[in-house]
Amino acid sequence: MIRPAELTDIDAVRQIGLTTWPVAYAGLASDEFITDGLAQWWSPEAVERGIRNGITLVADEGDELVGMVGLGREGDSWVMWKLYVLPAHQRAGIGKALLGAAIKALPTGTTELLLDVLVTNEAAISFYRANGFVAATKTPDRDLGDELMWMVIDLHST
């Protein structure tokens, strides 16, 4: 079941990140990138901020959270900052279900959804392309550097 995250989910949402990040980025990013990302994006404060100020949805199986998606604003754009499913639950449709639920949770009239992805993460890029995302030409002012790239889905066509 997919539902909005609650503040009582902070620890479980963090655990998804702490479990998936090292696996998702092993061999694709430096240990420093992984360590810094865990500290910056998966701290209790960052997870709470996402739940309070953005759209955070979770996938649960019984009493266990097995995936999450987090969206927030970047300037005038909606951005999907996080979409992670525990490794033991991947390839079961949970990521696709979270993505679909996230798009449905966007405010009425939202025309596109952006995301950033590690340029070396071919599995994630393939997943996003298979679900309608393409390389973005118009992006927020945030400079992603050389390690990340913007992708976008046109919500008029979904």
Contacts in CASP RR format, 6 or more apart in sequence:
PFRMAT RR
TARGET T0000
AUTHOR 0000-0000-0000
METHOD contacts of the structure
MODEL  1
MIRPAELTDIDAVRQIGLTTWPVAYAGLASDEFITDGLAQWWSPEAVERG
IRNGITLVADEGDELVGMVGLGREGDSWVMWKLYVLPAHQRAGIGKALLG
AAIKALPTGTTELLLDVLVTNEAAISFYRANGFVAATKTPDRDLGDELMW
MVIDLHST
1 59 0 8 1.000
1 60 0 8 1.000
2 57 0 8 1.000
2 58 0 8 1.000
2 59 0 8 1.000
2 60 0 8 1.000
2 97 0 8 1.000
2 98 0 8 1.000
2 101 0 8 1.000
3 57 0 8 1.000
3 58 0 8 1.000
3 60 0 8 1.000
4 55 0 8 1.000
4 56 0 8 1.000
4 57 0 8 1.000
4 58 0 8 1.000
4 105 0 8 1.000
5 13 0 8 1.000
5 51 0 8 1.000
5 56 0 8 1.000
5 57 0 8 1.000
5 58 0 8 1.000
5 68 0 8 1.000
6 51 0 8 1.000
7 48 0 8 1.000
7 51 0 8 1.000
7 52 0 8 1.000
9 51 0 8 1.000
9 58 0 8 1.000
9 65 0 8 1.000
10 44 0 8 1.000
10 47 0 8 1.000
10 48 0 8 1.000
10 51 0 8 1.000
11 44 0 8 1.000
12 58 0 8 1.000
12 64 0 8 1.000
12 65 0 8 1.000
13 47 0 8 1.000
13 51 0 8 1.000
13 56 0 8 1.000
13 58 0 8 1.000
13 65 0 8 1.000
13 68 0 8 1.000
14 42 0 8 1.000
14 43 0 8 1.000
14 44 0 8 1.000
14 47 0 8 1.000
15 65 0 8 1.000
16 65 0 8 1.000
16 66 0 8 1.000
16 67 0 8 1.000
16 68 0 8 1.000
16 84 0 8 1.000
16 85 0 8 1.000
16 86 0 8 1.000
17 38 0 8 1.000
17 42 0 8 1.000
17 68 0 8 1.000
17 82 0 8 1.000
17 84 0 8 1.000
18 38 0 8 1.000
18 42 0 8 1.000
19 86 0 8 1.000
19 87 0 8 1.000
20 84 0 8 1.000
20 85 0 8 1.000
20 86 0 8 1.000
20 87 0 8 1.000
21 34 0 8 1.000
21 37 0 8 1.000
21 38 0 8 1.000
21 42 0 8 1.000
21 84 0 8 1.000
22 34 0 8 1.000
22 38 0 8 1.000
23 87 0 8 1.000
24 84 0 8 1.000
24 121 0 8 1.000
24 124 0 8 1.000
25 33 0 8 1.000
25 34 0 8 1.000
25 118 0 8 1.000
25 121 0 8 1.000
26 34 0 8 1.000
28 118 0 8 1.000
28 120 0 8 1.000
28 121 0 8 1.000
29 118 0 8 1.000
29 120 0 8 1.000
29 147 0 8 1.000
33 147 0 8 1.000
40 46 0 8 1.000
41 81 0 8 1.000
41 82 0 8 1.000
47 56 0 8 1.000
50 56 0 8 1.000
50 70 0 8 1.000
50 72 0 8 1.000
53 72 0 8 1.000
54 70 0 8 1.000
54 71 0 8 1.000
54 72 0 8 1.000
54 73 0 8 1.000
55 69 0 8 1.000
55 70 0 8 1.000
55 71 0 8 1.000
55 72 0 8 1.000
55 102 0 8 1.000
55 105 0 8 1.000
55 106 0 8 1.000
56 68 0 8 1.000
56 69 0 8 1.000
56 70 0 8 1.000
56 71 0 8 1.000
57 68 0 8 1.000
57 69 0 8 1.000
57 70 0 8 1.000
57 98 0 8 1.000
57 101 0 8 1.000
57 102 0 8 1.000
57 105 0 8 1.000
58 65 0 8 1.000
58 67 0 8 1.000
58 68 0 8 1.000
59 65 0 8 1.000
59 66 0 8 1.000
59 67 0 8 1.000
59 68 0 8 1.000
59 85 0 8 1.000
59 89 0 8 1.000
59 94 0 8 1.000
59 95 0 8 1.000
59 97 0 8 1.000
59 98 0 8 1.000
60 66 0 8 1.000
61 89 0 8 1.000
66 85 0 8 1.000
66 86 0 8 1.000
66 88 0 8 1.000
66 89 0 8 1.000
66 94 0 8 1.000
67 84 0 8 1.000
67 85 0 8 1.000
67 86 0 8 1.000
67 89 0 8 1.000
67 94 0 8 1.000
67 95 0 8 1.000
67 98 0 8 1.000
68 82 0 8 1.000
68 83 0 8 1.000
68 84 0 8 1.000
68 98 0 8 1.000
69 80 0 8 1.000
69 82 0 8 1.000
69 83 0 8 1.000
69 84 0 8 1.000
69 95 0 8 1.000
69 98 0 8 1.000
69 99 0 8 1.000
69 101 0 8 1.000
69 102 0 8 1.000
70 80 0 8 1.000
70 81 0 8 1.000
70 82 0 8 1.000
70 83 0 8 1.000
70 102 0 8 1.000
71 78 0 8 1.000
71 79 0 8 1.000
71 80 0 8 1.000
71 81 0 8 1.000
71 102 0 8 1.000
71 105 0 8 1.000
71 106 0 8 1.000
71 113 0 8 1.000
72 78 0 8 1.000
72 79 0 8 1.000
72 80 0 8 1.000
72 81 0 8 1.000
73 79 0 8 1.000
74 114 0 8 1.000
74 140 0 8 1.000
74 142 0 8 1.000
75 140 0 8 1.000
75 141 0 8 1.000
76 140 0 8 1.000
77 112 0 8 1.000
77 114 0 8 1.000
77 139 0 8 1.000
77 140 0 8 1.000
78 106 0 8 1.000
78 107 0 8 1.000
78 110 0 8 1.000
78 112 0 8 1.000
78 113 0 8 1.000
78 114 0 8 1.000
79 113 0 8 1.000
79 114 0 8 1.000
79 115 0 8 1.000
79 116 0 8 1.000
79 140 0 8 1.000
80 99 0 8 1.000
80 102 0 8 1.000
80 113 0 8 1.000
80 114 0 8 1.000
80 115 0 8 1.000
81 115 0 8 1.000
81 116 0 8 1.000
83 95 0 8 1.000
83 98 0 8 1.000
83 99 0 8 1.000
83 102 0 8 1.000
83 115 0 8 1.000
85 94 0 8 1.000
85 95 0 8 1.000
85 98 0 8 1.000
95 127 0 8 1.000
96 131 0 8 1.000
99 131 0 8 1.000
102 113 0 8 1.000
103 113 0 8 1.000
103 153 0 8 1.000
103 155 0 8 1.000
103 158 0 8 1.000
106 113 0 8 1.000
106 155 0 8 1.000
110 155 0 8 1.000
111 154 0 8 1.000
111 155 0 8 1.000
111 156 0 8 1.000
112 152 0 8 1.000
112 153 0 8 1.000
112 154 0 8 1.000
112 155 0 8 1.000
113 152 0 8 1.000
113 153 0 8 1.000
113 155 0 8 1.000
114 136 0 8 1.000
114 139 0 8 1.000
114 140 0 8 1.000
114 150 0 8 1.000
114 151 0 8 1.000
114 152 0 8 1.000
115 128 0 8 1.000
115 133 0 8 1.000
115 150 0 8 1.000
115 151 0 8 1.000
115 152 0 8 1.000
116 144 0 8 1.000
116 148 0 8 1.000
116 149 0 8 1.000
116 150 0 8 1.000
116 151 0 8 1.000
117 124 0 8 1.000
117 125 0 8 1.000
117 128 0 8 1.000
117 148 0 8 1.000
117 149 0 8 1.000
117 151 0 8 1.000
118 124 0 8 1.000
118 147 0 8 1.000
118 148 0 8 1.000
119 125 0 8 1.000
119 146 0 8 1.000
119 147 0 8 1.000
119 148 0 8 1.000
119 149 0 8 1.000
120 147 0 8 1.000
125 151 0 8 1.000
128 151 0 8 1.000
131 153 0 8 1.000
132 153 0 8 1.000
132 158 0 8 1.000
133 151 0 8 1.000
133 152 0 8 1.000
133 153 0 8 1.000
134 151 0 8 1.000
134 152 0 8 1.000
134 153 0 8 1.000
135 149 0 8 1.000
135 150 0 8 1.000
135 151 0 8 1.000
135 152 0 8 1.000
136 149 0 8 1.000
136 150 0 8 1.000
136 151 0 8 1.000
136 152 0 8 1.000
138 152 0 8 1.000
139 150 0 8 1.000
140 150 0 8 1.000
144 150 0 8 1.000
END
